[in-house]
Amino acid sequence: MYFVEDNASDTIENSSFHGETEPASFSWTYEEIKEVHKRWWQLRDNAVEIFLTNGRTLLLAFDNTKVRNDVYHNILTNNLPNLLEYGNITALTHLWCTGQITNFEYLTHLNKHAGRSFNDLMQYPVFPFILSDYISETLDLNDPSVYRNLVKPIAVQSKEKEDRYVDTYKYLEEEYRKGAREDDPMPPVQPYHYGSHYSNSGTVLHFLVRLPPFTKMFLAYQDQSFDIPDRTFHSTNTTWRLSSYESMTDVKELIPEFFYLPDFLVNREGFDFGVRQNGDRVNHVNLPPWARNDPRLFILIHRQALESDHVSQTICHWIDLVFGYKQKGKASVQAINVFHPATYFGMDVSAVEDPVQRRALETMIKTYGQTPRQLFHTAHVSRPGSRLIMEGELPAAMGLLVQFAFRETREHTKEIIYPSPLPWIKGLKWGEYVGSPSAPDPVVCFSQPHGERFGSLQALPTKAICGLSRKFCLLMIYSKEQGVRSMHSTDIQWSAILSWGYADNILRLKSKQSEPPVNFIQSSQFHQVTSCAWVPDSCQLFTGSKSGVITAYMNRFTSSTPSEIEMESQVHLYGHTAEITSLFVCKPYSIMISVSKDGTCIIWDLN
């Protein structure tokens, strides 16, 4: 598929809002498409978001809904071998309830289903404030008092503020009942509790101001200057205090970066944000004492707080407020959760006839923010606690004896408590890895003498481990998951062993146990192969050579050749001056690392 801009030459001159200019024309293959979603852009139902196998996403906005629908259907009618079926929220909720996906993964999926996108600051993914304690030296994640109340919106964590918002609503309700006066340029709107919103472009840029390219976007948003130092994001505790009880207009929730990205808390670029009224210079974000001034530690503890038993059992209430039945209607009024009517999903600006009102509404919504699309119309289920069989869950007919028998057996399997990885944080869990204090001791489950020395061990997503001789590389293509149910299971569609180091400089491929290897790639005598690496999703093969040159081969899966795979193109990568000893691919970050005898290692971007 090709996208070519009509006035490509003009585009280069006008640098875009994001600072760097995007190429005016680009193309990608249908094989690369993993997901396609209809999206709203600037409050119009006219966009499509495309997720590619290499981890990139594209948000494309069109002139109108009809053009978008045509493009959307044209894409889907083609053969898309890597397309994920992605529509079943019930299956997703079941995976979460049974503990197969984490709270973080579940909230990320809900944001995606509700039309939120990292490509759109107006509809950026929204995550909840989790903790309420940002001042203690120590933290106990098993203590419910350190958490925010997830049943209530962030702005009404205290009773006194609750009353003030209810009064606001009542007053606006009266005004709305009276109706419009003739001389009123903006007639009264339906009543609401909050005139601002928990997520909008200003909020996102406020949090990400230290992190390029968001810094440039922030400056464009603020007339090329940083905010007043006291208003700049400078402290997690201040942000919590303002959102939860000090300010009547600040009702911010968090963004996903608070749970995975320490970099946005650090002023690595040395931006001058000025000096606050108390004389402190705004630099790195001030973290809670329990984070020991370490952004990475803060993110790790914060993420574990999100995954704690307490949050797992109460996050359903927050989902009700943001994505569920308390988002609209009577339930939202009772929950003190009504925002300005212009912020609700599906508010179509083009339906407003008066141009002045339309422009006012457009500006309002661009700055106010947008409520996500409603996903649930009844109360969201709670996730059961870590002990799945609770008291009283057994049918009464089973009798007292059985109840006692269950109680007896349950007493014996007491959970062993392991010391926390950080002595000042109670309730932290160790990770799941071999040798983890909370994992059982490793046992030998398979042993077999092998004729050759192993060159490498490779962990496969099928949970198996493959041992390979030196000068061997495993090539694999995974069959694509159909739908959510198989998010955690992967099948291998095709595999082969690539071998090198022959006198004729040919790389050979063996894909069938019973047949001899077939010649795959003839490498030149100047680039004698010393190492190989394979990227499964994008069918890329990298070879390192004695001369220090790396060659990247783009391949295509096909049934017309004996090897079932054919090479389409190749490109040389220069950077090392001596023999390449190893190549390693890290798919989640789309990078490859090459190591050479010249004493250097280089990180390459696979995209």
C-alpha positions in Angstrom: 0.0 0.0 0.0 1.4 3.4 -0.9 0.6 6.8 0.5 1.8 9.7 -1.6 1.1 13.3 -0.6 -0.3 15.7 -3.3 2.0 18.6 -2.4 5.0 16.6 -1.1 7.4 19.4 -2.0 5.5 21.9 0.2 5.5 19.6 3.2 9.3 19.6 3.4 9.3 23.4 3.9 6.6 23.5 6.6 8.1 21.5 9.5 5.3 19.7 11.3 3.9 20.3 14.7 6.0 17.4 16.1 9.3 19.2 15.2 10.9 16.6 12.9 9.4 16.3 9.4 7.8 12.9 8.6 8.5 11.6 5.1 5.7 12.9 2.8 5.4 9.5 1.0 5.7 6.1 2.5 4.7 2.5 1.9 4.4 -0.8 3.7 3.5 -4.4 2.7 0.3 -6.1 3.7 2.4 -8.8 5.5 3.5 -6.1 8.0 -0.1 -5.3 9.1 -1.0 -6.7 12.5 -4.0 -4.7 13.6 -6.4 -2.2 11.9 -8.8 -0.1 14.0 -11.2 2.7 13.2 -10.4 5.8 15.2 -11.8 9.3 15.9 -9.5 12.2 15.2 -10.2 15.8 16.4 -13.7 14.7 17.3 -14.5 13.4 13.8 -15.0 9.7 12.9 -12.5 9.9 10.1 -9.3 8.0 11.1 -7.7 4.6 11.0 -4.9 3.3 13.2 -2.6 0.6 11.8 -0.3 -1.6 14.0 2.7 -3.1 12.2 4.6 -6.3 13.1 7.8 -4.3 13.8 6.1 -2.4 16.7 5.3 0.8 14.8 1.8 2.3 14.7 0.4 4.7 12.1 -2.6 7.0 12.8 -4.1 8.2 9.4 -6.8 10.8 9.3 -8.9 11.3 6.2 -11.2 14.0 4.8 -14.4 12.3 5.9 -15.9 9.1 7.2 -16.7 7.7 3.8 -13.1 7.9 2.5 -11.9 6.3 5.8 -14.4 3.5 5.5 -13.3 2.8 1.9 -9.6 2.6 2.8 -10.4 0.5 5.9 -12.5 -2.0 3.9 -9.9 -2.0 1.1 -7.1 -3.0 3.6 -9.2 -5.7 5.2 -10.2 -7.3 1.9 -6.6 -8.0 1.0 -4.7 -11.1 2.2 -3.3 -10.1 5.6 -1.4 -13.2 6.9 -0.4 -11.5 10.2 -3.7 -9.8 11.1 -4.9 -10.4 14.7 -8.6 -10.9 15.3 -9.2 -8.3 17.9 -12.7 -7.7 19.0 -13.6 -9.9 22.0 -13.6 -7.9 25.3 -15.3 -10.8 27.1 -12.4 -13.1 26.4 -10.0 -10.4 27.5 -11.8 -9.9 30.8 -11.8 -13.6 31.4 -8.0 -13.7 30.8 -7.6 -10.9 33.4 -10.0 -12.5 35.9 -8.1 -15.8 35.7 -4.8 -14.1 36.2 -3.4 -14.8 32.8 -2.7 -11.1 32.0 -1.6 -8.4 34.5 -3.5 -5.3 35.5 -1.2 -3.2 33.4 -1.8 -5.3 30.3 -5.6 -5.3 30.9 -5.8 -1.5 31.3 -3.6 -1.1 28.1 -6.0 -3.3 26.1 -9.1 -1.5 27.5 -7.5 1.8 26.5 -6.9 0.5 23.0 -10.5 -0.8 22.7 -11.9 2.5 23.9 -10.1 4.4 21.1 -7.2 5.7 23.1 -3.9 6.0 21.2 -0.2 6.9 21.8 -0.5 8.8 18.5 -3.1 11.2 19.7 -2.4 13.5 22.7 -6.2 14.3 22.9 -7.0 10.7 23.4 -3.8 9.4 25.1 -4.1 6.2 27.2 -5.3 6.9 30.7 -4.1 5.1 33.9 -5.3 5.6 37.5 -3.5 7.2 40.5 -2.8 4.1 42.6 -1.0 5.3 45.8 -1.9 8.0 48.2 1.3 8.0 50.2 4.2 10.0 48.6 5.8 11.3 51.9 6.8 8.2 53.9 10.3 6.7 54.1 8.8 3.2 54.1 5.8 1.6 52.4 3.7 -1.5 53.1 1.9 -2.6 49.9 -0.3 -5.0 51.9 -1.8 -2.0 53.8 -5.0 -0.7 52.2 -4.4 2.8 53.7 -1.5 3.6 51.3 -3.8 3.3 48.3 -6.1 5.9 46.8 -9.9 5.1 46.9 -10.5 3.5 43.5 -14.3 3.6 44.0 -14.4 7.4 43.7 -13.1 9.7 41.0 -9.6 11.2 41.8 -11.1 14.7 42.6 -13.4 13.4 45.4 -11.0 11.5 47.6 -12.2 13.7 50.5 -15.8 14.2 51.7 -15.6 18.0 51.8 -14.6 18.3 48.1 -17.4 15.8 47.3 -20.0 18.3 48.7 -18.6 21.2 46.7 -18.8 19.3 43.4 -22.4 18.2 44.2 -23.3 21.9 44.8 -21.7 22.9 41.4 -23.8 20.3 39.7 -27.0 21.4 41.4 -26.4 25.0 40.4 -25.7 24.2 36.8 -28.8 21.9 36.7 -30.9 24.9 37.8 -29.4 27.1 35.1 -30.0 24.5 32.5 -33.7 24.1 33.5 -34.2 27.9 33.2 -33.1 27.6 29.5 -31.3 30.0 27.2 -31.7 33.8 27.4 -32.0 35.7 24.1 -28.9 37.8 24.7 -26.7 34.8 25.8 -24.0 34.0 23.1 -23.4 30.5 24.6 -26.6 28.9 25.8 -26.3 26.8 29.1 -25.2 23.2 28.7 -26.2 20.1 30.5 -25.0 20.1 34.1 -21.6 18.6 35.1 -19.4 18.2 38.2 -16.1 19.0 36.6 -15.2 21.8 34.1 -11.8 20.1 33.4 -10.9 16.5 32.5 -8.7 13.7 33.9 -6.9 13.3 30.5 -6.1 15.9 27.8 -3.2 17.0 25.7 -2.1 19.6 28.3 -2.0 16.9 31.0 0.1 14.5 28.8 2.6 17.3 27.8 2.7 18.5 31.5 4.0 15.0 32.5 6.3 14.4 29.5 7.8 17.8 29.3 11.4 16.5 30.0 11.2 13.9 27.3 11.8 14.8 23.6 9.9 15.0 21.2 7.2 16.0 23.8 9.3 19.0 24.9 8.9 20.5 21.4 5.2 19.8 21.4 4.9 21.4 24.9 6.7 24.6 23.7 4.4 24.7 20.6 1.4 24.3 23.0 2.7 27.1 25.3 3.7 29.8 22.8 7.4 28.7 22.8 8.0 29.0 26.5 8.0 26.6 29.5 5.3 26.9 32.1 5.6 28.9 35.3 8.2 27.0 37.4 5.7 26.3 40.3 3.2 24.9 37.8 5.7 22.7 36.0 5.6 19.0 36.9 8.2 18.9 39.7 7.0 16.5 42.4 4.9 13.4 42.6 3.5 14.4 46.0 2.4 17.9 44.8 0.7 16.3 41.8 -1.2 13.9 44.1 -2.2 16.7 46.5 -3.5 18.9 43.7 -5.5 16.2 42.0 -6.9 14.6 45.1 -7.8 17.4 47.4 -6.1 20.8 47.0 -7.4 22.1 43.7 -11.0 22.3 42.4 -9.8 22.5 38.8 -7.0 19.9 38.7 -8.5 16.4 38.3 -5.6 14.7 36.5 -5.2 10.9 36.4 -1.9 9.4 35.3 -0.4 8.2 32.0 1.0 4.7 31.3 4.6 6.0 31.5 4.3 6.1 35.3 4.4 2.3 35.3 7.2 1.6 32.9 9.4 4.5 31.8 11.8 6.1 34.4 13.2 8.4 31.7 10.4 10.9 31.8 11.1 11.8 35.5 14.7 12.8 34.7 15.9 16.1 33.1 18.5 14.4 31.0 18.6 17.2 28.4 19.3 19.8 31.1 16.3 22.1 30.2 16.0 25.3 32.2 12.6 25.2 33.8 13.4 28.1 36.1 13.2 28.6 39.9 10.1 28.2 42.1 8.9 30.8 44.6 10.6 28.9 47.4 14.0 29.2 45.7 14.2 25.6 44.4 15.3 25.1 40.8 13.0 22.8 38.8 15.1 20.0 37.5 14.5 16.2 38.0 11.0 15.3 39.4 11.1 15.0 43.2 10.2 11.5 44.1 8.7 10.0 47.4 11.2 9.3 50.1 10.4 5.5 49.7 11.8 5.6 46.1 15.2 6.7 47.5 15.5 9.3 44.8 15.9 6.6 42.1 13.4 6.9 39.2 13.9 3.3 38.2 13.1 2.1 41.7 10.1 4.4 41.8 8.7 2.8 38.6 9.4 -0.7 39.8 7.6 -0.1 43.2 4.8 1.8 41.5 4.2 -1.0 39.0 4.1 -3.6 41.8 1.5 -1.4 43.6 -0.6 -1.5 40.5 -0.3 -5.4 40.5 -1.0 -5.7 44.3 -3.8 -7.9 45.6 -5.6 -4.8 46.9 -5.6 -3.0 43.5 -6.5 -6.2 41.6 -9.6 -6.6 43.7 -10.7 -2.9 43.5 -9.6 -1.7 40.1 -12.9 -2.9 38.7 -14.5 0.2 40.3 -12.2 2.6 38.5 -12.9 0.7 35.2 -16.7 1.4 36.0 -15.9 5.1 36.2 -13.7 5.5 33.2 -14.8 2.8 30.7 -18.0 1.5 32.3 -21.5 2.0 33.5 -20.7 4.9 35.8 -19.4 6.9 32.8 -22.8 8.2 31.7 -26.4 8.5 32.9 -27.8 8.3 36.5 -25.0 6.2 37.7 -22.4 8.9 36.7 -24.4 11.6 38.6 -24.5 9.4 41.8 -20.8 8.6 41.4 -19.9 12.3 41.1 -18.4 11.5 37.7 -20.0 13.9 35.2 -17.7 16.0 33.0 -18.5 18.8 30.6 -20.8 17.4 27.8 -18.3 18.4 25.1 -15.8 15.8 26.4 -17.9 12.7 25.8 -16.9 10.3 23.0 -18.9 10.7 19.8 -19.6 14.4 20.2 -19.7 15.3 16.5 -18.7 18.9 16.0 -19.8 18.9 12.3 -23.4 18.7 13.5 -23.3 22.2 15.0 -24.5 24.7 12.4 -23.5 28.1 13.9 -19.8 28.6 12.9 -19.0 30.7 16.0 -20.4 28.0 18.4 -18.7 25.3 16.3 -15.3 27.0 16.6 -15.8 27.6 20.3 -16.8 23.9 20.8 -13.8 22.7 18.8 -11.4 24.8 20.8 -13.0 23.7 24.0 -12.7 20.1 23.3 -9.2 20.3 22.0 -8.1 21.7 25.4 -10.7 19.9 27.7 -9.9 16.4 26.6 -12.1 13.4 25.7 -13.8 10.7 27.7 -13.0 7.2 26.3 -15.6 5.2 24.5 -17.9 3.3 26.9 -17.0 -0.4 26.9 -19.2 -1.8 29.7 -22.8 -1.2 30.5 -23.0 -3.2 33.8 -20.8 -3.3 36.8 -17.3 -4.8 36.0 -16.4 -8.1 37.7 -13.9 -8.1 40.4 -10.8 -10.2 40.2 -10.8 -12.9 42.9 -8.1 -12.7 45.6 -4.9 -14.7 45.5 -6.6 -17.6 47.4 -9.2 -18.6 44.9 -11.5 -20.6 47.2 -12.9 -18.1 49.7 -14.9 -19.0 52.8 -18.6 -19.5 52.0 -18.1 -20.2 48.3 -19.0 -23.9 48.8 -22.7 -24.7 48.2 -24.6 -25.0 51.6 -25.8 -28.5 50.6 -22.3 -29.9 50.9 -22.7 -29.8 54.7 -20.6 -28.7 57.6 -18.2 -31.7 57.5 -17.1 -30.8 54.0 -16.7 -27.2 54.9 -14.5 -28.2 57.8 -12.6 -30.6 55.6 -11.8 -27.8 53.2 -10.9 -25.5 56.0 -8.5 -28.1 57.4 -6.7 -28.7 54.1 -6.6 -25.0 53.4 -4.8 -24.2 56.7 -1.9 -26.5 55.8 -1.0 -24.8 52.5 0.1 -21.5 54.1 1.9 -19.2 51.7 5.6 -19.0 52.6 6.6 -15.3 53.0 9.9 -14.4 51.5 11.9 -11.4 52.6 11.2 -8.3 50.4 13.7 -7.5 47.7 13.9 -4.0 49.4 13.8 -4.0 53.2 11.9 -0.7 53.5 9.1 -1.8 51.2 6.8 -4.5 52.5 4.8 -6.7 50.2 7.2 -6.5 47.2 7.3 -9.7 45.2 10.3 -11.3 43.6 10.2 -11.9 39.9 9.6 -15.3 38.2 13.0 -16.5 37.0 15.3 -19.4 37.6 16.9 -19.0 41.0 14.4 -16.5 42.2 14.0 -16.8 46.0 10.2 -17.3 45.6 10.6 -19.9 42.8 11.2 -23.6 43.6 14.7 -24.9 43.3 15.6 -25.8 39.7 15.4 -29.5 38.9 16.9 -31.4 36.0 14.0 -32.6 33.9 15.8 -33.8 30.9 19.4 -35.0 30.3 20.9 -36.4 27.2 24.6 -36.7 26.2 25.3 -34.8 23.1 28.1 -35.4 20.6 29.0 -31.8 19.9 29.7 -28.8 22.0 26.8 -26.3 22.3 27.2 -22.9 20.7 24.0 -21.4 22.2 20.8 -22.0 24.0 17.7 -20.4 22.7 14.4 -19.9 24.7 11.4 -20.3 22.4 8.0 -18.7 23.0 6.6 -22.2 23.1 8.3 -22.5 26.5 10.8 -25.0 25.2 14.6 -24.4 25.0 16.6 -25.3 21.9 20.3 -26.1 22.1 22.3 -25.3 19.0 25.8 -26.3 17.9 28.3 -23.5 16.9 27.8 -22.2 13.3 24.1 -23.1 13.6 21.2 -20.6 13.7 17.5 -21.4 14.2 15.1 -19.8 11.8 11.4 -19.7 12.8 8.1 -18.3 11.8 5.3 -18.4 14.3 1.7 -19.0 13.4 -0.4 -15.9 14.2 -2.7 -15.9 17.2 -6.4 -15.8 16.2 -8.0 -13.6 18.8 -7.3 -12.9 22.4 -7.6 -16.4 23.8 -4.2 -17.4 22.5 -2.3 -14.3 23.5 -0.1 -16.4 25.7 0.4 -19.4 23.5 2.4 -19.6 20.3 2.6 -22.3 17.7 5.5 -22.7 15.3 4.4 -22.6 11.7 7.8 -23.2 10.1 11.3 -23.8 11.3 14.7 -24.6 9.8 18.4 -24.7 10.8 20.8 -22.4 9.0 24.4 -23.5 8.9 27.6 -21.8 7.7 31.4 -22.1 7.8 31.6 -24.3 4.6 34.6 -23.9 2.2 32.3 -22.8 -0.6 30.9 -19.9 1.5 27.3 -21.0 1.0 24.8 -20.8 3.8 22.7 -23.9 3.9 19.2 -24.5 5.1 17.7 -27.7 6.5 13.9 -27.5 7.1 12.9 -31.2 6.9 14.4 -33.8 9.2 14.5 -36.5 6.4 16.0 -34.3 3.7 19.6 -33.0 3.2 20.2 -29.2 3.6 19.6 -27.0 0.6 21.8 -24.1 -0.6 20.3 -20.9 0.5 22.6 -17.9 0.2 26.0 -17.6 -1.6 28.1 -15.1 0.4 31.0 -13.4 -1.2 34.6 -14.5 -0.4 35.3 -11.1 1.1 32.5 -11.5 3.6 33.2 -14.9 5.1 30.3 -15.6 7.6 31.2 -15.9 11.3 27.8 -15.4 13.0 24.1 -15.2 12.2 20.9 -13.8 13.8 17.2 -14.1 12.7 14.2 -11.9 13.4 11.1 -14.1 13.3 8.2 -11.6 12.7 9.8 -9.7 9.9 11.8 -12.6 8.3 15.1 -10.7 8.5 18.4 -12.5 8.5 21.6 -10.8 9.6 25.1 -12.3 9.0 28.3 -11.0 10.5 31.6 -11.6 8.6 35.3 -11.9 9.2 35.8 -8.5 7.6 33.5 -6.7 10.1 30.7 -6.1 7.6 27.2 -7.1 8.6 24.7 -8.1 5.9 20.9 -7.8 6.3 18.7 -10.0 4.2 15.0 -9.4 3.7 13.2 -12.7 3.1 9.8 -13.9 2.1 8.0 -17.1 3.1 6.9 -18.9 0.0 5.9 -22.5 -0.9 7.3 -22.3 -4.4 11.0 -23.0 -3.5 12.5 -26.2 -1.9 13.7 -24.1 1.1 10.2 -22.6 1.5 11.8 -19.2 1.9 13.4 -16.8 -0.6 15.7 -13.9 -0.2 14.3 -10.6 -1.6 16.9 -8.0 -1.0 20.2 -7.4 1.0 22.0 -4.4 2.5 25.4 -4.1 4.1 25.9 -2.4 7.5 29.3 -0.9 8.2 30.7 0.1 11.6 33.1 -2.6 12.8 36.7 -2.9 11.7 37.4 -6.5 12.6 35.6 -9.9 12.7 32.1 -10.0 14.0 32.0 -12.6 16.9 28.3 -12.4 17.8 24.9 -11.0 16.8 22.0 -10.8 19.2 18.4 -9.7 18.4 16.0 -8.2 21.0 12.6 -8.2 19.4 10.6 -6.3 22.0 12.9 -3.3 21.6 13.4 -3.9 17.8 17.2 -3.7 18.2 20.2 -5.9 17.2 23.5 -5.8 19.0 26.7 -6.8 17.1 30.0 -7.6 18.9 33.4 -7.5 17.2 37.0 -8.4 17.8 37.8 -4.7 17.4 36.5 -4.3 21.0 33.3 -2.5 20.1 29.6 -3.4 20.2 27.0 -1.5 18.1 23.2 -1.3 18.7 21.3 -1.3 15.4 17.6 -0.2 15.0 15.7 -3.0 13.2 13.1 -0.6 12.0 
